[in-house]
Amino acid sequence: MRLDIYLKVSRLIKRRTIANEACTQGRVLLNGRAAKPAADVKAGDTLSLRLGNRALHVRVLSLPEHANKANAQELYAVLEDEV
């Protein structure tokens, strides 16, 4: 699954266009490396997001095509949340 789509489906970032911009600006790391929006995400990968003053590190658990708001938090496990 594309990185920008995963960020939207998992609701880590609200909109795909914002996820796309965050990736192109280097604010999203996939397994410790800067990732482009089209990077392939697999279960077990780690993501690091810098959004404003917040740094969030998560591990990808599953990759469904769609998820509702209640199930979105089950798609990843938070490793570290820095404010």
C-alpha positions as CSV (number, residue, x, y, z in Angstrom):
1,M,0.0,0.0,0.0
2,R,1.2,3.5,-0.8
3,L,2.5,5.5,2.2
4,D,0.2,8.5,1.7
5,I,-2.8,6.2,1.5
6,Y,-1.9,4.3,4.6
7,L,-1.4,7.6,6.6
8,K,-5.0,8.6,5.5
9,V,-6.6,5.2,6.1
10,S,-5.0,4.9,9.6
11,R,-6.0,8.5,10.3
12,L,-2.5,9.4,11.4
13,I,-3.0,12.3,9.0
14,K,-6.4,13.6,8.1
15,R,-6.2,14.0,4.3
16,R,-4.2,12.3,1.6
17,T,-3.0,15.6,0.2
18,I,-1.6,16.6,3.6
19,A,0.1,13.2,3.9
20,N,1.6,13.7,0.4
21,E,3.0,17.1,1.4
22,A,4.4,15.8,4.6
23,C,6.2,13.0,2.8
24,T,7.7,15.3,0.1
25,Q,8.9,17.7,2.8
26,G,10.8,14.9,4.6
27,R,8.6,14.9,7.7
28,V,7.8,11.2,7.4
29,L,10.4,8.5,7.8
30,L,9.9,4.9,6.8
31,N,12.2,2.5,8.6
32,G,14.5,5.4,9.4
33,R,14.8,6.8,5.9
34,A,13.0,9.7,4.3
35,A,10.1,8.3,2.2
36,K,8.2,9.5,-0.8
37,P,4.4,9.4,-0.9
38,A,4.4,6.3,-3.2
39,A,6.7,4.3,-1.0
40,D,5.4,0.8,-0.3
41,V,4.4,0.1,3.3
42,K,4.3,-3.4,4.7
43,A,3.2,-4.8,8.1
44,G,6.0,-4.6,10.5
45,D,7.5,-1.3,9.1
46,T,8.1,1.6,11.4
47,L,7.0,5.1,10.7
48,S,8.3,8.3,12.2
49,L,6.2,11.5,11.7
50,R,7.1,15.0,12.6
51,L,4.0,17.1,12.7
52,G,4.5,20.6,14.2
53,N,6.0,20.1,17.7
54,R,5.0,16.5,17.9
55,A,7.1,13.5,16.9
56,L,5.2,10.2,16.6
57,H,6.8,6.8,16.1
58,V,4.5,3.9,15.2
59,R,4.8,0.3,13.9
60,V,2.4,-0.8,11.1
61,L,0.3,-3.8,12.2
62,S,-2.1,-4.2,9.3
63,L,-3.0,-2.7,5.9
64,P,-6.7,-2.8,5.1
65,E,-8.1,-0.8,2.1
66,H,-10.7,0.9,4.3
67,A,-11.1,1.4,8.0
68,N,-13.7,3.1,10.1
69,K,-12.9,5.6,12.8
70,A,-13.2,2.9,15.6
71,N,-10.8,0.5,13.9
72,A,-8.2,3.0,12.7
73,Q,-6.1,2.8,15.9
74,E,-5.8,-1.0,15.5
75,L,-3.8,-0.5,12.3
76,Y,-0.7,0.7,14.2
77,A,1.0,0.5,17.5
78,V,2.5,3.7,19.0
79,L,6.1,3.1,20.0
80,E,6.8,6.7,21.1
81,D,4.9,10.0,21.2
82,E,7.0,13.1,21.9
83,V,5.5,16.5,22.4
